[in-house]
């Protein structure tokens, strides 16, 4: 018989009470009537059902928000360094991480194992209403197809839309982590890939208990996407406006408190240069780090591969200066210059640029040129390309093979 466990809420604890308060957006900044999610309820750890183990990884179901008047459950994998080592869990404290999959994805066991091996207590949930076997749960929420993400707007109930449930389930997964004895509640972070990156932008804006967030690919301004603007345009004008208001990250990022690492390629099919640039600029400059990786492929494995994510989280959670910081690019009449700060010397740097405004982002042609590195002054510079450029960015890599970039320069 499956054991139902309701984790205790330590609401009497001052530090946890402050964390819970941080989840609630200032009503002066956003009207409570405009916010779909009951953040106070989501700040409480959900009831969970432990369902077994897959190797050394725990499988479980946890309760989420109602769907069409009925309760729902979400399947998830959970692991931490002790479980991975075959030791009893609960004696040691670890930072926590919430892992959010993208479109067509699921709860990935290997993703949880990866982060547990890196020293984190990690949870990855399925946001399509499926269980470990890929089949629908008895208490399933919405699926993750275009109908659930967009078309259900026409039904008139915003809480039937997939994003409402996905955001709620991700925040509840964080609340679950925060109440585990082995999780250091002062050191938690979130990362997501593609649609999971989109969700990370919203979740980390609403749930300020996170200390750091790393959305991969995903961004806001969906009405400007090369791909997602089309299902959005199938809605009535009124529902298009409502979708952008309630479900686009651009509505929430200005309220975010965690540090952000934005990871993307320069040729991503789904999240192109212009809306991506607009998205990260909603976060204050001293609160964001940009990592544009030239020709980065789009996918779950490619999205969790960059070790820059781990280095960034460690710099935020442990207050260590471990990533390269790139300042604003200064453009002179004939050159581009930027200063940087790095704990180790640079290995190489390049300037990538494109004049291709006719192609979709995925087909856009880019060129590159080497730059001059001044290690003493920690500056890099290059001449402006003779043919000029419409889009550009500096890409830097240090001797640890850790990369970062400037923001996009859009002329």
C-alpha positions as CSV (number, residue, x, y, z in Angstrom):
1,X,0.0,0.0,0.0
2,X,1.4,3.3,-1.0
3,X,2.3,5.6,1.9
4,X,0.9,9.1,1.9
5,X,3.2,11.6,3.5
6,X,2.4,15.2,4.2
7,X,5.6,17.1,5.0
8,X,5.4,19.3,8.0
9,X,5.4,23.1,7.4
10,X,7.8,24.9,9.6
11,X,5.8,28.1,9.4
12,X,6.9,29.0,12.9
13,X,10.5,29.3,11.8
14,X,11.4,32.9,11.2
15,X,13.6,32.1,8.2
16,X,11.0,30.0,6.5
17,X,8.3,32.6,7.2
18,X,10.4,35.2,5.5
19,X,10.9,32.8,2.5
20,X,7.2,32.3,2.3
21,X,6.6,36.1,2.4
22,X,9.1,36.5,-0.4
23,X,6.9,34.4,-2.6
24,X,4.1,37.0,-2.5
25,X,4.4,39.8,-5.0
26,X,3.9,43.3,-3.6
27,X,0.2,44.1,-4.3
28,X,1.3,47.7,-5.2
29,X,3.3,46.3,-8.1
30,X,0.7,43.9,-9.5
31,X,-3.0,43.8,-8.7
32,X,-4.1,40.6,-7.0
33,X,-7.0,40.3,-9.4
34,X,-4.5,40.1,-12.3
35,X,-2.5,37.3,-10.8
36,X,-3.9,33.8,-11.5
37,X,-1.9,31.9,-8.9
38,X,-2.6,31.7,-5.2
39,X,1.0,32.1,-4.2
40,X,0.4,31.8,-0.5
41,X,-1.2,28.4,-1.0
42,X,1.6,27.3,-3.4
43,X,4.2,28.3,-0.8
44,X,3.0,25.3,1.3
45,X,4.5,21.9,0.8
46,X,2.1,19.6,-1.1
47,X,1.0,16.2,0.0
48,X,3.2,13.6,-1.6
49,X,3.0,9.9,-2.3
50,X,6.3,7.9,-2.4
51,X,5.9,5.3,-5.2
52,X,9.3,3.6,-5.1
53,X,12.8,3.9,-6.5
54,X,14.3,3.8,-10.0
55,X,17.9,2.8,-9.1
56,X,18.9,5.2,-6.4
57,X,16.4,7.9,-7.5
58,X,13.1,8.3,-5.6
59,X,9.9,8.3,-7.6
60,X,6.9,10.1,-6.2
61,X,3.6,11.9,-6.9
62,X,2.6,15.2,-5.4
63,X,-0.6,17.1,-5.3
64,X,-1.1,20.1,-7.5
65,X,-3.9,22.5,-8.4
66,X,-7.3,21.4,-9.5
67,X,-8.0,20.9,-13.2
68,X,-11.6,21.3,-14.5
69,X,-12.8,21.0,-10.9
70,X,-10.9,17.9,-10.1
71,X,-7.7,17.4,-8.0
72,X,-4.4,16.6,-9.8
73,X,-1.2,14.8,-9.1
74,X,2.3,15.3,-10.7
75,X,4.9,12.6,-11.1
76,X,8.5,13.5,-10.2
77,X,12.0,12.1,-9.7
78,X,13.9,13.1,-6.6
79,X,17.5,12.5,-5.6
80,X,20.3,14.0,-3.5
81,X,24.0,13.1,-3.0
82,X,23.4,10.8,-0.1
83,X,20.8,8.8,-2.0
84,X,23.1,8.6,-5.0
85,X,25.8,7.2,-2.7
86,X,23.5,4.7,-1.1
87,X,23.5,6.5,2.2
88,X,20.6,7.4,4.5
89,X,19.1,10.8,3.5
90,X,18.5,13.7,5.9
91,X,21.8,14.0,7.9
92,X,23.6,16.3,5.5
93,X,22.4,19.6,4.0
94,X,22.5,20.3,0.3
95,X,21.4,23.1,-2.0
96,X,18.2,22.4,-3.9
97,X,17.4,22.6,-7.6
98,X,14.1,22.4,-9.5
99,X,14.4,21.1,-13.1
100,X,11.7,22.0,-15.6
101,X,11.5,20.1,-18.9
102,X,10.5,21.6,-22.3
103,X,8.0,20.8,-25.0
104,X,7.8,17.1,-25.7
105,X,9.8,16.4,-22.5
106,X,9.1,14.6,-19.3
107,X,10.6,14.1,-15.9
108,X,14.2,13.1,-16.7
109,X,15.8,10.7,-14.3
110,X,19.3,11.3,-15.8
111,X,18.9,15.0,-15.2
112,X,18.2,14.5,-11.5
113,X,21.1,12.1,-11.3
114,X,23.4,14.7,-12.9
115,X,22.6,17.4,-10.4
116,X,22.7,15.0,-7.4
117,X,26.2,14.0,-8.6
118,X,27.0,17.8,-8.6
119,X,26.0,18.0,-4.9
120,X,22.4,19.1,-5.2
121,X,19.0,17.8,-3.9
122,X,17.2,17.7,-7.2
123,X,13.6,17.3,-8.3
124,X,12.3,17.0,-11.9
125,X,8.6,16.8,-12.6
126,X,6.4,15.7,-15.5
127,X,4.3,18.6,-16.7
128,X,2.2,16.7,-19.3
129,X,0.1,14.7,-16.8
130,X,2.1,11.5,-17.3
131,X,3.6,9.0,-14.9
132,X,6.9,7.2,-15.0
133,X,5.6,4.8,-17.7
134,X,4.6,7.7,-20.0
135,X,0.9,7.0,-19.5
136,X,-1.7,9.4,-18.2
137,X,-2.1,9.6,-14.4
138,X,-5.5,8.9,-12.9
139,X,-5.4,12.4,-11.6
140,X,-3.7,14.1,-14.5
141,X,-3.6,17.8,-15.3
142,X,-3.6,19.1,-18.9
143,X,-1.3,17.8,-21.6
144,X,1.4,20.1,-23.2
145,X,0.2,20.4,-26.8
146,X,-0.7,23.6,-28.5
147,X,-4.4,23.1,-27.7
148,X,-3.7,23.1,-24.0
149,X,-1.1,25.9,-24.2
150,X,-3.1,28.2,-26.5
151,X,-6.5,27.1,-27.8
152,X,-8.0,26.5,-24.3
153,X,-8.0,30.3,-24.0
154,X,-11.1,30.3,-26.0
155,X,-13.0,28.2,-23.3
156,X,-12.9,31.3,-21.1
157,X,-11.3,29.7,-18.1
158,X,-7.6,30.8,-17.8
159,X,-7.0,28.1,-15.2
160,X,-7.5,25.4,-17.8
161,X,-4.5,26.6,-19.7
162,X,-1.3,24.5,-19.4
163,X,0.9,27.3,-18.2
164,X,-1.2,27.9,-15.2
165,X,-0.8,24.3,-14.1
166,X,2.9,24.1,-15.1
167,X,3.9,27.2,-13.1
168,X,1.9,26.0,-10.1
169,X,3.4,22.6,-10.2
170,X,7.0,24.0,-10.5
171,X,6.4,26.3,-7.5
172,X,4.9,23.4,-5.5
173,X,8.0,21.3,-6.3
174,X,10.1,24.1,-4.8
175,X,7.9,24.2,-1.7
176,X,8.3,20.4,-1.4
177,X,12.1,20.8,-1.6
178,X,12.2,23.6,1.0
179,X,10.6,21.3,3.6
180,X,13.0,18.4,3.2
181,X,15.4,18.2,6.1
182,X,18.4,17.7,3.8
183,X,17.7,20.8,1.8
184,X,19.3,24.1,2.7
185,X,16.3,26.4,2.2
186,X,18.6,29.4,1.8
187,X,20.3,28.0,-1.3
188,X,17.8,26.9,-4.0
189,X,17.8,27.4,-7.7
190,X,15.8,26.6,-10.8
191,X,16.6,25.8,-14.4
192,X,14.5,24.9,-17.4
193,X,14.9,24.1,-21.1
194,X,12.9,25.6,-24.0
195,X,9.3,25.8,-22.7
196,X,10.9,24.9,-19.4
197,X,13.1,28.0,-19.8
198,X,10.0,30.0,-20.5
199,X,8.5,28.6,-17.3
200,X,11.7,29.4,-15.4
201,X,11.3,33.0,-16.3
202,X,7.8,33.1,-14.8
203,X,8.4,30.8,-11.9
204,X,11.6,32.6,-10.7
205,X,9.7,35.9,-11.0
206,X,6.8,34.8,-8.9
207,X,8.8,32.7,-6.4
208,X,11.5,34.9,-5.0
209,X,12.6,32.1,-2.6
210,X,14.9,31.0,-5.3
211,X,18.4,32.5,-5.1
212,X,19.3,31.9,-8.8
213,X,17.6,30.9,-12.1
214,X,18.9,29.7,-15.4
215,X,16.4,29.7,-18.2
216,X,17.8,27.9,-21.3
217,X,16.5,29.0,-24.7
218,X,13.1,30.1,-23.4
219,X,12.2,33.8,-23.1
220,X,9.2,36.1,-23.3
221,X,7.5,38.1,-26.0
222,X,5.9,35.1,-27.6
223,X,4.0,37.2,-30.0
224,X,7.4,37.9,-31.7
225,X,8.6,34.3,-31.8
226,X,9.4,32.8,-35.2
227,X,7.3,29.8,-34.2
228,X,4.9,30.4,-31.3
229,X,3.4,33.6,-32.7
230,X,1.4,31.4,-35.1
231,X,-0.7,29.4,-32.6
232,X,-1.1,32.6,-30.6
233,X,-2.4,34.3,-33.7
234,X,-5.1,31.6,-34.0
235,X,-6.8,33.1,-30.9
236,X,-9.2,35.9,-31.0
237,X,-7.6,39.4,-30.6
238,X,-9.0,39.6,-27.0
239,X,-7.6,36.2,-26.1
240,X,-4.3,37.0,-27.6
241,X,-4.1,40.0,-25.4
242,X,-5.1,38.0,-22.4
243,X,-2.5,35.3,-23.1
244,X,0.2,37.8,-23.3
245,X,-0.9,39.5,-20.1
246,X,-1.3,36.4,-18.0
247,X,1.1,33.8,-19.6
248,X,4.0,35.7,-21.2
249,X,7.2,36.1,-19.1
250,X,7.4,39.7,-20.0
251,X,4.5,40.4,-17.6
252,X,6.5,39.1,-14.6
253,X,10.3,39.4,-15.1
254,X,10.4,43.0,-13.7
255,X,9.4,41.6,-10.3
256,X,12.1,38.9,-10.2
257,X,14.7,39.0,-7.3
258,X,16.9,35.9,-8.0
259,X,20.1,36.2,-10.1
260,X,19.6,35.1,-13.7
261,X,21.8,33.3,-16.2
262,X,20.3,33.5,-19.6
263,X,21.6,30.6,-21.9
264,X,20.8,30.4,-25.6
265,X,22.4,30.0,-29.0
266,X,22.5,32.7,-31.6
267,X,20.5,30.6,-34.1
268,X,17.7,29.1,-32.0
269,X,14.6,28.2,-34.0
270,X,12.1,29.0,-31.3
271,X,13.6,32.0,-29.4
272,X,15.1,34.5,-31.8
273,X,17.5,37.4,-31.2
274,X,15.1,40.3,-30.8
275,X,12.6,39.0,-28.2
276,X,15.4,37.2,-26.4
277,X,17.3,40.5,-26.1
278,X,14.1,42.3,-24.9
279,X,13.5,39.6,-22.3
280,X,16.8,39.7,-20.4
281,X,16.8,43.5,-20.4
282,X,13.7,43.3,-18.1
283,X,16.2,42.0,-15.4
284,X,18.5,44.7,-14.0
285,X,22.0,44.6,-15.5
286,X,23.7,43.7,-12.1
287,X,21.2,40.8,-11.7
288,X,21.8,39.1,-15.0
289,X,24.5,37.2,-16.8
290,X,24.3,36.3,-20.5
291,X,25.7,33.2,-22.2
292,X,25.1,33.2,-25.9
293,X,26.8,30.0,-27.2
294,X,27.5,30.2,-31.0
295,X,25.5,27.6,-33.0
296,X,24.1,26.0,-29.8
297,X,21.7,23.2,-30.9
298,X,18.2,23.0,-29.4
299,X,17.3,20.1,-27.2
300,X,17.1,18.8,-23.7
301,X,20.5,17.2,-23.6
302,X,22.1,20.2,-25.2
303,X,20.2,22.4,-22.8
304,X,21.4,20.7,-19.6
305,X,25.0,20.2,-20.9
306,X,26.5,23.7,-20.4
307,X,28.6,23.5,-17.2
308,X,28.3,27.3,-17.0
309,X,24.9,26.7,-15.3
310,X,26.6,24.9,-12.4
311,X,29.3,27.5,-12.1
312,X,26.8,30.3,-12.1
313,X,24.7,28.6,-9.4
314,X,27.7,28.1,-7.3
315,X,28.7,31.7,-7.6
316,X,25.2,32.8,-6.5
317,X,24.6,30.2,-3.8
318,X,28.1,30.2,-2.3
319,X,28.9,33.9,-3.0
320,X,31.9,33.0,-5.1
321,X,33.1,34.9,-8.1
322,X,33.4,32.0,-10.5
323,X,31.9,33.2,-13.8
324,X,33.1,35.8,-16.3
325,X,31.3,39.1,-16.0
326,X,31.0,41.1,-19.2
327,X,30.0,44.8,-19.1
328,X,28.1,46.9,-21.6
329,X,29.7,47.1,-25.0
330,X,31.0,50.5,-26.0
331,X,30.7,51.4,-29.6
332,X,33.1,54.0,-31.1
333,X,33.2,55.2,-34.7
334,X,35.4,52.4,-35.8
335,X,35.7,49.9,-32.9
336,X,33.8,47.9,-30.3
337,X,35.2,47.7,-26.8
338,X,34.1,45.9,-23.6
339,X,35.6,45.3,-20.2
340,X,35.2,42.0,-18.3
341,X,36.0,40.5,-15.0
342,X,37.2,36.9,-14.7
343,X,38.8,34.9,-11.9
344,X,41.2,33.2,-14.4
345,X,42.7,34.4,-17.7
346,X,40.8,34.2,-20.9
347,X,41.6,31.4,-23.3
348,X,40.1,33.2,-26.4
349,X,37.4,35.6,-27.5
350,X,35.6,36.3,-30.7
351,X,33.0,38.8,-32.1
352,X,30.1,37.2,-33.9
353,X,28.0,39.3,-36.2
354,X,25.3,39.1,-38.9
355,X,23.7,41.4,-41.5
356,X,21.1,38.8,-42.4
357,X,17.7,40.3,-41.7
358,X,15.8,38.3,-44.3
359,X,16.1,34.8,-42.9
360,X,14.4,33.3,-39.9
361,X,16.6,33.1,-36.8
362,X,17.5,29.5,-37.4
363,X,18.8,30.2,-41.0
364,X,20.5,33.5,-40.2
365,X,24.0,33.7,-41.5
366,X,26.7,34.7,-39.0
367,X,30.3,35.6,-39.4
368,X,33.0,35.9,-36.7
369,X,36.3,37.8,-36.2
370,X,39.0,37.6,-33.6
371,X,39.4,40.2,-31.0
372,X,42.3,41.8,-29.1
373,X,42.5,40.7,-25.4
374,X,44.2,43.0,-22.9
375,X,44.6,40.8,-19.8
376,X,46.1,43.5,-17.7
377,X,43.1,45.9,-18.1
378,X,40.7,43.0,-18.6
379,X,39.3,44.5,-21.8
380,X,38.6,43.1,-25.3
381,X,38.2,45.1,-28.5
382,X,37.8,44.7,-32.3
383,X,37.3,46.9,-35.3
384,X,33.7,47.2,-36.5
385,X,33.3,44.9,-39.5
386,X,33.8,46.8,-42.8
387,X,30.4,45.7,-44.0
388,X,28.8,46.7,-40.7
389,X,26.4,44.5,-38.8
390,X,22.8,44.3,-37.7
391,X,23.3,41.8,-34.8
392,X,26.4,41.1,-32.9
393,X,27.9,39.8,-29.6
394,X,31.2,39.0,-28.0
395,X,31.9,35.4,-26.9
396,X,34.5,34.7,-24.3
397,X,36.0,31.5,-22.9
398,X,38.5,31.2,-20.0
399,X,41.1,28.5,-19.3
400,X,38.5,26.5,-17.3
401,X,36.5,26.2,-20.5
402,X,33.8,28.4,-19.0
403,X,32.2,30.7,-21.5
404,X,30.0,33.8,-21.3
405,X,29.0,36.5,-23.7
406,X,28.1,40.1,-24.0
407,X,24.5,41.0,-24.6
408,X,23.3,41.2,-28.2
409,X,24.2,44.4,-29.9
410,X,21.3,45.2,-32.3
411,X,21.7,48.1,-34.7
